[in-house]
Amino acid sequence: ICTTTAQTTYKKKTLEERSAKFTKEITDYVSNVTPEQNTALLEINKNVTRQFDSLKAMQLESDEYKSAARNVFKTRDAAVKLVLDAKQYDEFLMLQAEKRDAAFKKKNEANKAALTEDAPKAPAKTYRKKFVKEADAPIVDSLKQ
């Protein structure tokens, strides 16, 4: 599939190309990956890529897609944990956290750029840590004040 814009033609990458890219990201970040681990990671990434291709083809609603994507990532993480040793898996989790942080930052910057001076500003969101139980929320809120 090719997409053409005014100046550039984009060719959709194949499943193998996308899987190899994700595998390279992991092996570049995680230390001492053996050839056997590299092969296993490539197969895991091929499965993940196939699953995401299927999800996109299903044209799910946003909430359904997010839920399905979370399940794909949980399955991937479990498979990666079996392939890598403990230190390598911790490095893999750090890579995922960095990617998540970068995506969150990019999304926030895009949202800020979309706001103009004339547009009303939305109230700032507050995020609670996962470990704070709802029953403890009033206590935590009172400590913040």
N, C-alpha and C positions, 0 to 999 in steps of 0.2 A: 504494500500500500504506500503510495506516494502522496504527499500533500505539497501543494505549490502555493507560495506566497508571492508577493510582488517581485522579490529578488532571489528567493532561495527555494529549492526543492528539498523536502525532507522525506527520507525513506524510513519507514517504520522498521526498527531493529527486530531481528528474529529472536525467538525464544532463547536460542543458544547464545546469541550476542548479549542479551540482557542478563541471562544467568551468569555468564562469564564475567560481566561487569560487577555484579554484586559479589561474586566469589572473590574477585580481585580486591575489592574494597575490604573484605574481611581478612584475606591473607596478607594484605599490606599493613593492616592495623594490628592483627594478632601475631604474636611472636612464635617462632619455631613451628610453623605449620608443616607437617610432613606431606609428601606426595599423596599418601593414602587419605589423609584428612582433606586435602585439597579436592580430590576426586569425590569424596563423600559430600563435601560442602557444595560442589558443583551440582550434584544430583539433587540435593535438598533445594537448592535455589531454582533448579529446573521445575521441580514440583510446585514450588511457591509461585513461580511465574505462570505456570499452567493454570493454577487455581485462580490467580488474579485475572488472567485472560477470560476464564469462565465467568467470574463474578462480573466483569465489565460487560460481557456479552448478555448477561441476564438482565441488565439495566434495572437493578434493584433501587428501591427508595434509599435515601441517604442513611437513615437509621439502620435499615437492614444491611446495607453495604458495610457500614462501620462495624456492626456486630460480626458479620461474616469475615471481615478483614482481621478483626481481633482474633478470631478462632484460627485463621490461617497463620498468623504470627505466633500464637501460642503453640501450635503444632510444630512450626519451624523451630522455635526456641527449644522445645523439648528434643527435637531431632539433633539440633546443633549441640546441645548439652551432652548427648550420647557420644558425639564425635570428638569433641574437644576435651582436654583435661580441665581441671578446676581453674587454674590460672588463666588459661586461654579463654575459657568461657567468661570469666570476669572481664577480660579485655574486650570480648565480643559485646558484653552488656554495656561497657563504657562507650563503645562505638555506636551502639543503638541509641544511648542516651544523648550523645553528641549530635547525632542526626536528628533526633526528636527536638532538641533544643534549637538547632539551626532552622528547622521547619517552622517551629513556633515563632522564632524571631522574624523570619521572613514573612510569615502571615501577619504578624503585628505591624511590621513596617508597611506592608501593603494596605492594611486597614487605616493606618495613620495617613498615608498618602492619599487615600480616597476621601478622607474628611477635608472639607474646605473650611475656611474661616466662617462662612455664613451658615453652615450646617450645624444643627444642634448636636452637642456632644453627648454620647451615651455615658451613663454612669460607669465608673470604673468597676470592673468585676473583682470580686474577692474569691480566692481559692482557698479551700481548707485542705490541710494535709490529710491523707487517707487515714492516718492512724487516729485522728480526732473523731470520736464517736459523736453522733448527733446529740446524745444526752449530755455530753460534756461541753457542747458548743457554748451555752451561756457562761459557763465557768471560764472557758478560753477567751470569750469576748470580753468579759469583765477584766481579765488580766491584761488585755491589750490597752485598756483605757487608762 
